[in-house]
């Protein structure tokens, strides 16, 4: 049943309405085209669905319909149709969040920030409580919040859809010093989740033994070269797997060639780690 059924519907002056003081997201320039399209639609067909507001001591606050309100304000409307209902701060936030999730107007980072506000900043409930309120699993909510552990430049890649949520989640568990470089390599090489996990498996045993937190420029270059080689190794492993599906005549020769390349890349990785250890011991 629609939670807004049986609400009082009245035209209210726009000057009497304010945006939510606890918005789940903030409008930005990337939505300008959508807003222009909404304005054109409202201009041609009118406002098909009233916005939802709650009464305050002085005026009203938007609960659902911020974009519709912005479009009507831009069209210089004086009055806007509103459904008026009493809501607590918590209930109003849940409605905003649910509406945005249903309309798919939020990117994963915006969702993560909104979830964290609900759970941490406002303390309205845990992961399971929020999941039930918005119709999402605990895993969905917790995975989104994990994205906030990423550096800002990596978050930007998620926002722009250069990185999928699945790819980004893999990055959250690696050493902070290589998160940005790994993200760039994932995007540049279009790595799958399986390939990312292979690379992480190769990184774990050795990187921790060679002072991976060192911040000198030389250390960063060596770390990047090691990461690039391990990504190459992962790609070669995929090629070896693909080679097994070739015809019998070329299969043996092809796999032999690829295995030889793999050994050389592995030697280069070992050499880079040995170089890094020598540099570290010389300080």
HELIX and SHEET records of a PDB file:
HELIX    1   1 UNK A   14  UNK A   16  5                                   3    
HELIX    2   2 UNK A   29  UNK A   31  5                                   3    
HELIX    3   3 UNK A   32  UNK A   45  1                                  14    
HELIX    4   4 UNK A   66  UNK A   74  1                                   9    
HELIX    5   5 UNK A   89  UNK A  103  1                                  15    
HELIX    6   6 UNK A  108  UNK A  116  1                                   9    
HELIX    7   7 UNK A  117  UNK A  121  3                                   5    
HELIX    8   8 UNK A  127  UNK A  134  1                                   8    
HELIX    9   9 UNK A  138  UNK A  146  1                                   9    
HELIX   10  10 UNK A  147  UNK A  149  5                                   3    
HELIX   11  11 UNK A  152  UNK A  159  1                                   8    
HELIX   12  12 UNK A  165  UNK A  171  1                                   7    
HELIX   13  13 UNK A  176  UNK A  178  5                                   3    
HELIX   14  14 UNK A  179  UNK A  189  1                                  11    
HELIX   15  15 UNK A  193  UNK A  207  1                                  15    
HELIX   16  16 UNK A  208  UNK A  210  5                                   3    
HELIX   17  17 UNK A  217  UNK A  243  1                                  27    
HELIX   18  18 UNK A  248  UNK A  281  1                                  34    
SHEET    1   A 5 UNK A   8  UNK A  13  0                                        
SHEET    2   A 5 UNK A  79  UNK A  84 -1                                        
SHEET    3   A 5 UNK A  51  UNK A  55  1                                        
SHEET    4   A 5 UNK A  60  UNK A  64 -1                                        
SHEET    5   A 5 UNK A  17  UNK A  18  1                                        
END                                                                             
